[in-house]
């Protein structure tokens, strides 16, 4: 006998039809369906929600509604896959209300209760499907309220995984194997047909003013939608990924050199599994082609070096292992010999990274910044490029797992030993405002912030730099800057955003301190000012040699350039060595017994697992191979700069100290 009632697919961060487990399960049930999206007042009013998120969501919903309309009418799910007909259908749907989606402006329990009552004659809601999500405590509280409601009303609610995060995780041991199992399971095609429940007011998409969401549109923001996500992945694997490991670091080359998929992953316009499997397939094709070429030349291995073969074996085997490959580190961006950017004797401030650097686009294809030198230029991605990208897909889930396991990471230090180091109640208002508005007097910092305010995206290294600058140079607690930027990152994913903000502020207890030199970032990544001059036009006429530190210009040069420091462009808000000096306070805390003991607990709960002999492995690891051994030899490697093991005690490695013992490093902020 057919089941009575209706089914509800509750859409949240999964705005697509392909590889959509909730939609597929609902279609297979045979129930008439309501495809529900909610504008939830409490979430819209949250400090971390911004106008850019709403615009991206609405654009994605427009395309999704058109795709669902085709499925409900029996049309081919592939029609409009190029985005053209889909865009027209989206415009039509937007002008006359939604054709397939049911849109409500209400809290989740209220909306579900209303639907349950509305369909009471048909048996009400009997089943509901949705994807799991890792959100802020407000999202968790909302989910708990919904769970209580469905249990009270007898509704069968099925939540399905999609991000690689494990609910109710007892131990990090075995996590990578579970991640791999989900990511390598067969992808789900879009349902061939959907049966929609009739006689329901579908509602319509709502704008910022109507919903009370503050802010202005970002003129350089990417557009949402599943077809745009697919087009970006095609262009990335088809050529833009060439030189990925190098191009992602500079704000000049990252616009084309990064995958720019992170916003589409964050809002579910494409599944992580799709990106993982397509990247893996592209790597398999390259590997097979190299094998054929090698055999044709009679070389068997194509002349690959022993190191290359080891890297290829690691890339093939790591996916099913809990061992982290030596060149893949949790917060490192595989730039093996990068100079440590700040230090004083044994106090080496190290590192880089913002997980989930893949981001966005404006109209279906990535738009390069003016003067950008990025682009494949006809080159094809190599195995190293694809391996580096694949590693970041896994680290994305790894970071999200931290917030899943500890919800208060959005507001409390991961390691409480650092509580009180910075003012947690009232930041320096002048410094915070200068940082938020891009007028600190440091060109790279100001350019990055202004870029974010206009576009909603910047590459990983620049994100890390501005958070580090705020935390160390300005000595502002990470919570204030994280909340502000959450509303401006279109790819805001709370499970990545807040743990990364803490990492850059040095409050995790298990990561080395990272003090960036904004001046060095200019020299390394924008020496001609291509990026800076676009977003800080006050500096357009500066000679290149003064771009990093314009305050060093003689008065005559300032007058000649039409840029008087302190008048046309701000003088530095703090001294260049302020970050390094402030960091000493954290080193004093790090040396305390409380910090050492708590770091062990943090690592046990949140740390990535290493092979024996590496940080977090057997005692005395620093004397042998692995990250700590390399650090002791003085080589700045990714594992050296970002080991996630506790920094001291219990026989574990001490990356920063080891690096300092290997050789003294000149401070980048001199």
N, C-alpha and C positions, 0 to 999 in steps of 0.2 A: 504494500500500500504506500502511496506517495506520502512523503512527509508534509505536514501541514505548516502553515505560516510562511513567512518570507525569510530570506537571508540578507544580511547586510555586509557589504565590504567597506570597512572603515579605512579610508585612505588618509595617510599622514605624510610621511617622508618616503613615498613610493609612487611617484606620479608618472607611471609608465604602464604599458600593457605587456611588454616582453619580459620574460623571466620574472613573473609576478606570481609568487606562490599563493598568495591570498586570493587573487582573482581566478587563478586556475582551479583552486579547490572549490571556490564558490560556483564556478561554471559547471564543474563536474557534479555538483550536488543536485542539479535539476530544479532547485528552488527558484521562484521569481526573486529578483535581486534589486536591492537599493544600493547604489554606489555612492557612498556618503563622504563628503568632505566638509569639515567644520572650520569656520572662522571662530576660534575660541577666545572670548573676550579676555580671560585671564592671561592667556599666552600672548595675545596681541599687545597687551599692556606691559609685558615684561621688559625690563631694561635692555635685554639682549636682542629684542626683536626690532627690526628696522624697516623703513620704507622699501629698501632694496630687496628685502626678503619677500615682502608682499608682492612687489612687482614681478619678481621671478616666479613666485608661486602661481600668480594669476596667468602669466604667459604659459606656464607648464599645464595649468588646468584647462586653458583654452584648447591646446592641442590634444590633451588627453580626452576631453569631452568629444572632440571630433572623431578620435580613434575609437572610442567606446560606442559612439553612434553607429559607426560602420559595422562593428561587431554585433550590435543589437539588431541591426537590419539585415544581417547575414552577408554583408559585403566582405570582400577579401581584406584581411588584416594588413596586407601589404600595401594597399592603395594609399597613395599620398606619402609613401616612405621617403620621398625626396624632400618633404616638408612643404612643397608648393601648394598642392590641393588641400593639405592639412591646414595650412595657414589660412586659406580662404574659408574653409569650413569653420575654423576657429573664430574668424571674424564674424561670420554669420551667427554662430552660436552665441558669441558675446553680445551681439546686438539684440537678440531675441530671447535671451535666457539660455540655460543649459539644456541640451537635448538628451543627454544620457546621465550626467552627474546629478546628484541631489546635493544642493549647497544649503547650509544652514549657518546662521550667525547665532551661536548658542554654546553654552557649556556642554560637554560631552554627555553627561547623564541626562540633562534636560532634553537634548536633541533626541537621544535614543528613547527616552520615555515617551516623548511626543509621537515618534514613529510607531512605537509599540502600541500606543493607544489608537493611532490612525488606522493601523492594520489589524486591530483587534478582531473585526469580523472574519478575517482570513486566518486567524490564529496568532496574530502578532509576530514579533521577531522570534524565530525559533533557533537560528544560527547566525553567528557573526564571525567574520574572519578579518584579521589585520596582521601587519608585520610588527615584530618587536621593534622597539626603539629605545635608544639610550639617551635620556634627556636630563634636564635639570630636576631638582627635587619637586618643582611644581608639576612637571610632566609625570613623575612617579606617583605623586599624590593623586593626580587626575586618573591615572590608570588604576590605582587602588580603589577609587570611588566607582569607576566603571565596573571593576571586578566584583565589588560588593553588589552593585545593581544587577548585573547579569545573574549572579548566584541567587539573589532574592526573587528575580522574575523567571528563573528557569531557562535562561538563554544559554545556549552552548557557544562559548567564545573560544576560538582557536587562534593563538598567536604564533606566527611562523618566523623563523630567523632569516635575516638577509644580509647582515653586515659582518658576520664572522665573530660576533660577540656571543659569549656563552652566559646565559642566565644562571644565577645561583651557583657561581663557580666556587668550588671548594678549594682548589689549588691551581696555581699556574702550570704545574707539571702536566704535560700532555695537551696543553692548550693549542700548540701549533698543529698537532695531528688533527684535532677537531676542526680547526680552521680549514685545513687542507681538504678534509672530507667534505665539508660544505661547499667549498669553492670548486671542487672538481666533480661534484655531482652533476648530472645532466642538466643543462639549461632548459627552462620551460618555455615552449612557444606561446605566443598569445593565443587565447582561446579562439576556437573557430567561430563560436557564436555565443552570445549572452542572452539570457531571458530576463528582461527587466520587468519589475513590478509596475503595474499600471496605476492610474488614478493617484498620483503623488505630485505635489507641487515641487518641481525640480529646483526652483530658486534660480539665483543668478550670481555671477561673479560680482564682487563688491570692491570698490576702490578705497584708497587710503583715507580720503576725507570722510567718507561714509562710515568707515570702521574706526575712525579716530586715531589712525596711525600717523605719527608726526614724521616730518622730514620731507626733503625734496627728492625728485628722481635723480639718479646718478647718470649724467650725460654719456659716460663711457661704459656703462654697465653692459654685461652680456645679457642675452635673452634666454628665457627658459624654454624647455621642451625636449621631448624624447628624440625627435628627429635631429635636433641640433647636437645632442649628446652623441648620437651614433655617427654623425658627420665628423665631429671632432675626433672620435676614436679612429675612424677611417683615416683621416689626414695625419694623425699622429703615428700610427703604425705604418702608414704608407710612405712616410718620409720625414715628418717633423721630429721624430724621435732620434734621428741621427745627431750624435753629439749631445745627447740628453744630459749626461753627467756633467758636462761643462756648461752648456747653455742655460741650465736652470738656475745658475748662481747669480747671473747679472740681470738687473732690471731692464737692461737694453735688449738682451737676447731671450729672456724668459717668456716674453709674450707669445713667441712662436715655438720656442724650444721646450717649454713645459707642455704637458698633455692638456692642461686647462680643463680637466674634467671634474675638478673637486666640487664645484657647485652642483653639478648634475648628479654626482654621487651623494652629496649631502641631502638633496631634496628628492632623490630616488628617481630621477629621469632616466637613469641607466643603473643596472645592478652591478655591484662589485664583482659578482661571479662572471658576468659578461665580459667585463674589462680584463679580469684575470685570465679567463680561458682564451680570449682572443689574443692576448699578449703572449700567452704560452704557445698557442698555435703558430703565431708569427715566429717565435724563437725556434720552434721545431722545424719550420720550413728553412730557416737560415742554417740550422745545424745540419739538416739533411743535404742542403746545397753544398755546404763546406765539405761534408763527407764525400760527396760525389766528385767534387773538384780535387780532393786529395787523392782519391783512388785513380782518377784520370791522370794525375801527374805521377802516379806510381809511388806516392809518398805515404799512403795509408792514412796518416793524420793530417795531411795537408801542411806539414811543416810547423804545426803549432808547437809552441814552447811548452815545457813542462808546467810552467805557471799557468798558461792559458788552459791547458787540459784540466788542471786542478780546479780552476775557476768554473769551467764548464761542468765538471762533475758536481761541484757544490751547487750550481744552479739547478741541476737536475734532481739532486737528492735532498736539498734543503726543504723542499715543500712538504715532505712527509716527516720531517724530523723536528724535534724540539731543540736541536742545537742550532744556534744562530751562526751562519757563515761568517768567517772572520771579517769579510769586507762589508757585511751588512750589520749596521749598528742602529740601535733604537733611535738615536737622535743625531746621527751623523749623516752627512751627505757625501759619502764616498769620494772625498777629494783628498787622497791619501797623504800628500805631503804639504798640506796647507800649513802655513805658519800659525802658531798659536797667537791669538790676537791681543792678548794682554797678559802681563805677568810681572812678578817681582820676586826674583830669587826662586824659592821653592813654591811661591804662590802663583802658579800659572793659571790664568783664566782662560778657559778653553771653549772652543766648539762652535757649532752651528746647528741649525735645523728648525724647521716648522713642518711637522708631519702633514701629510695630505696636501702637499704643495700644488698638486694638479688642480687647475681651476677653470677658467671660464672663457667666454667669448661673447661677441656682440651681435652677430647676425648669422650664425651657422658656420662660420669659419673664423679662426683666430685672427684678430686684427693686431698687427705689430705696432709698437710705439713708433712715432716718427723717427726716422733714422736708424731703426732697428736693423742689426746685421744678422738677426737670426733667420732660420729657414734652412731647409735641407739642401737647397741648391742642387737638387738632383741626386744627392747622396741618399743611401738607404741606411736604416738603423742597423746597428751591429748587435751581437749577443750581449756585449757589455751594457749597451744602452737599455736593452729590454730587461736584463737582469736587475739593473739599478731601479728601473720603474716597478718591476714586480715586487722587489723588496719593500718598496714604499706602500704598496697595496696592503701588504701584511702588517706593516707597522701602523697603518691607519687603524685597523681593527685592534691592534695591540693597545693603542692609546685609548680608544673608546672603551676597552675593557676596564681600564682604570676607573673611569667615572661610573661604569656599571657596577663595579664592586665597592665604590666608596662615593656616595652621592655628595658628601660635603666638600668635595674637592673644588666646587664652584665658589666656595667662600672661605675655606680654612686651609692653612698650610698642610701639605702632605706630611711633612715632618714638623711636629709641634715645637721642636727645639728652637725653631726660627721665629716663633711667635714673639711679637714685640720688637723685632729688629727694625722694622719700618713702622711708621704710624698707620695703624689699621683702621682708625676712626676718621681722621681728617687729614687728607693729603695737603701738601703745599698747593694752594689753589692757583697761584700764579704759574707755577711750574706745570701743573696738570693742564691748565688752559693752553699754555704755549705748546705743549706736546700735542694736544688734541687738535689744535688749529694749524700745526705745521709752521711754527715761528720760534724755533729754539735757537736759531743762529747756526745750526749745523746743517749744511745743504742737503746731505743725503737723507738725514732724518726727516727734514721738512718736506723734501720731494716725495718720499715714500708716503708720509701721512696725507699730503695733499692728493696724491695719486689714489689712495684708498678712498678718500672722500668723494672723488669723481668717478671712480670705476668699480670700487668694491673688491678689487683684487690686486695682489702683488705677490711676487715669488717668495719662496720659503725663507731665504737668507735675509731678505729685507724685513720680513715680519719679525724674525728672530732679533734682528738688529734693533728695531724700534722698541720692542719689549725690553730687551736688555738695556738699552739706553735709559728708558724710563725707570727701570728697576735699580740700576747701578749709578748712573750719572745723576739722575734726578732724585733717586732714593724714594720713589713712590711705590707704595704697596701694589702688587700685581693685580689685585682685585679691581681697582679703579680703572686701570687701563684696559684690562680684559673685558670688563662690562662695556666700556665705551666702544672698543673695536668689534665686539660681538655684533653690535647693531650695524656695523659697516662692512664686515666681511660677508659677501653674498654666499660664500661657501661655509658659513658658520655651522660647525658641528660641535656641540658642547663637549662631547667626549674627547675631542682633539684639542679644542680651544683652551679649555681651562688647565688640563695637565701640562700643555705646552707653555702656557703663560707662567705656570709655576716653575717649570724647568728653566726657562730663561731668567727667572728671578732668583734661582738658586735655593728654592725652599723645599725641594723634594727629598733631600737627604741622601739620594743615591746617584745624583748626577754632578759632574764637575761644574764649577762656576764659569759662566760665560760672559765676559766683558768685551763688547765689540768696540772697536775704534771706528767711529763714523768717517774719520779722515782716511783711514786705510781702505774702507769700503769704496770710497770715491776712486782712489788710486787703482784699486784692483778691478773694479767693476763698471766704472763710468768715467774714465780719465778725461774724455773729451766733453763730458757734460751733456751728452745726448738726452739722457733721461732727466737729469737735474734741471736743465734749462727749459725743458717743456713744462715742468710743474713748478719751478721757481723762476719765473721770467725776470725777476729783479736781477738775476745773475747772468742774464743772457750775454752781456758784453764783457764778462770777466775773462782775462787770460787763463788758459788751462791750468797754469801752475798755481793759481790762487783759488781754484774751484773747491778744493777740499777744505781750505782754511781761509776764507775771504777776509777774516779779521786781520790777517797778516799783510794785506795790501797797504802799501804806502798811501798817504793821503792824496798825493798827486795822481796815483793810479785810480783810486776810488773816484776822484772827480772826473777823470778822463772817461771812466767806464759808466758814469752816471749812477753809481751805486755807493753811496756813503754809508758805511757800517754804523748802525745805531739810528739811522734815519730811513734809508731806503730798504735796508735789510737788517734784521736784528743782530746785535752783538751776541756772542755765545752766552747762553743763560747760565752755564756753569763752566768751570775750567775743564780743559780736555782730560786731565788726569783724575777728575772727580770719581769716575767709575772705579778705577783701580783702587783709589784710596778708600772708598766706601766698602768695597769688596772685602777689605781686611777685617771688617766687623763680622762678616759671615765666616771667615776662616777661624776666628776666635770661637765662634759658636760650634763650628764643625769639629774642633778639637776637644769639645767637652764630652764627658762620659755619656750624658743624656743623648746627645746627637748620635754618637756611635752606636749606642744600644738601640735607639729608635730606627736608625738607618737599616739595621738588620731586619727589623719587623716590616719596614716599608718594602724592602727588597723581596722578602718572602711573599708579600701580598701582591706587589705590582711589578716586580722586576722580570725582565726577559731571562730565559734560562740559557746558560752557557755550557759548553763542553767542559769536562774536568780539565783543570789546568788553566782555565780562563777565569775572569772575575766571577765570583759566585760559585766556583767549583772547588777543587781541593785546596787545602791550605798550602801556602807557599807558592801559589801560582805565579807570583811575580818573578820568580827566579828562572822560569822556563819559557815556553812558547806562549802564544796568545797575546792578548792585549797588554797585560801588565809587563810581560817580558819585553815587548817592543818599546813600551814607554820607558822602561829602565835603560834601554839602549839609546834613548834620546830621539827616536824617530817619531814624528808627529803623524800618526796614522788615525784612520777613522775610529778604530776600536780604542785607541789611546785617548782620543779627545771626547769620547762619549760613552764610556763603559757605564753600564747601569747597575753594577754591583755596588754594595755599600762601600763607602770611601775608606773605611779603616776598621780595624778590629776583626777578630775571629779568623785571621788568616786570609782575609780577602784582599783584593788588590786595592791600591791607592793611586789612581791614575794621575791626579794632578801632582802629587808629591813625587811620584816616580818620574814624571816628565821633567820635573825640576832637577832631580838628581842626575838625570841623563846628561843634560847640558843646560846651562842658564840661557834663557831666552830674553832677547831684548824686548822690552815692553813696546807694544804697538802704539801706545798713547803717550809717546814722549814729546 
